[in-house]
Amino acid sequence: MPRGVTPIEVGEAIRKARKAQGLRQDELAGLAGVGNRFLIEVERGKATAQIGRVLHVLSVLGCDIEIRLPGEDGE
């Protein structure tokens, strides 16, 4: 049975992409226009209702998110 992406998985993806691009947390926070504390919490997997800010951080890193609705073929 498929499952959704967890906040921990999102945080790990952001951390991995940030490190792959050679960015420090404070640098990415500045580029994305978010606070350093916010980015640290997201990378640690803290659940947040501020999904727009999380999506913006992912966008700054060039990451895509794919949402598949039930019944849609993911292939």
One Martini backbone bead per residue (centre of mass of N, CA, C, O) as a GRO file, in nm:
protein
   75
    1MET     BB    1   0.095   0.036   0.024
    2PRO     BB    2   0.085   0.353  -0.012
    3ARG     BB    3   0.268   0.645   0.090
    4GLY     BB    4   0.362   0.917   0.232
    5VAL     BB    5   0.548   1.183   0.293
    6THR     BB    6   0.766   1.271   0.528
    7PRO     BB    7   0.923   1.510   0.706
    8ILE     BB    8   1.190   1.355   0.719
    9GLU     BB    9   1.223   1.310   0.412
   10VAL     BB   10   1.227   1.605   0.335
   11GLY     BB   11   1.469   1.687   0.507
   12GLU     BB   12   1.671   1.491   0.376
   13ALA     BB   13   1.645   1.607   0.089
   14ILE     BB   14   1.739   1.891   0.154
   15ARG     BB   15   2.013   1.821   0.274
   16LYS     BB   16   2.127   1.670   0.030
   17ALA     BB   17   2.099   1.905  -0.177
   18ARG     BB   18   2.263   2.114  -0.024
   19LYS     BB   19   2.531   1.954  -0.008
   20ALA     BB   20   2.561   1.903  -0.318
   21GLN     BB   21   2.580   2.239  -0.349
   22GLY     BB   22   2.759   2.359  -0.108
   23LEU     BB   23   2.563   2.441   0.128
   24ARG     BB   24   2.471   2.617   0.382
   25GLN     BB   25   2.216   2.686   0.582
   26ASP     BB   26   2.241   3.000   0.573
   27GLU     BB   27   2.250   3.021   0.264
   28LEU     BB   28   1.979   2.892   0.197
   29ALA     BB   29   1.805   3.073   0.369
   30GLY     BB   30   1.875   3.331   0.209
   31LEU     BB   31   1.781   3.234  -0.074
   32ALA     BB   32   1.477   3.154   0.042
   33GLY     BB   33   1.374   3.351   0.278
   34VAL     BB   34   1.459   3.209   0.546
   35GLY     BB   35   1.514   3.093   0.842
   36ASN     BB   36   1.746   2.909   0.998
   37ARG     BB   37   1.562   2.766   1.202
   38PHE     BB   38   1.362   2.658   0.997
   39LEU     BB   39   1.562   2.484   0.835
   40ILE     BB   40   1.654   2.305   1.065
   41GLU     BB   41   1.373   2.186   1.128
   42VAL     BB   42   1.320   2.064   0.852
   43GLU     BB   43   1.576   1.879   0.843
   44ARG     BB   44   1.465   1.729   1.115
   45GLY     BB   45   1.136   1.683   1.062
   46LYS     BB   46   0.950   1.904   1.129
   47ALA     BB   47   0.640   1.969   1.159
   48THR     BB   48   0.456   2.182   0.923
   49ALA     BB   49   0.227   2.439   0.800
   50GLN     BB   50   0.462   2.573   0.603
   51ILE     BB   51   0.458   2.465   0.296
   52GLY     BB   52   0.542   2.705   0.120
   53ARG     BB   53   0.831   2.728   0.234
   54VAL     BB   54   0.922   2.443   0.165
   55LEU     BB   55   0.874   2.462  -0.141
   56HIS     BB   56   1.074   2.694  -0.184
   57VAL     BB   57   1.328   2.550  -0.095
   58LEU     BB   58   1.308   2.329  -0.310
   59SER     BB   59   1.316   2.523  -0.552
   60VAL     BB   60   1.597   2.647  -0.500
   61LEU     BB   61   1.724   2.344  -0.537
   62GLY     BB   62   1.560   2.202  -0.786
   63CYS     BB   63   1.315   2.053  -0.679
   64ASP     BB   64   1.077   1.797  -0.715
   65ILE     BB   65   0.724   1.731  -0.695
   66GLU     BB   66   0.519   1.440  -0.673
   67ILE     BB   67   0.170   1.391  -0.737
   68ARG     BB   68  -0.038   1.108  -0.672
   69LEU     BB   69  -0.332   0.995  -0.745
   70PRO     BB   70  -0.564   0.792  -0.716
   71GLY     BB   71  -0.529   0.593  -1.017
   72GLU     BB   72  -0.261   0.688  -1.100
   73ASP     BB   73   0.001   0.659  -1.313
   74GLY     BB   74   0.356   0.660  -1.233
   75GLU     BB   75   0.487   0.577  -1.532
   0.00000   0.00000   0.00000
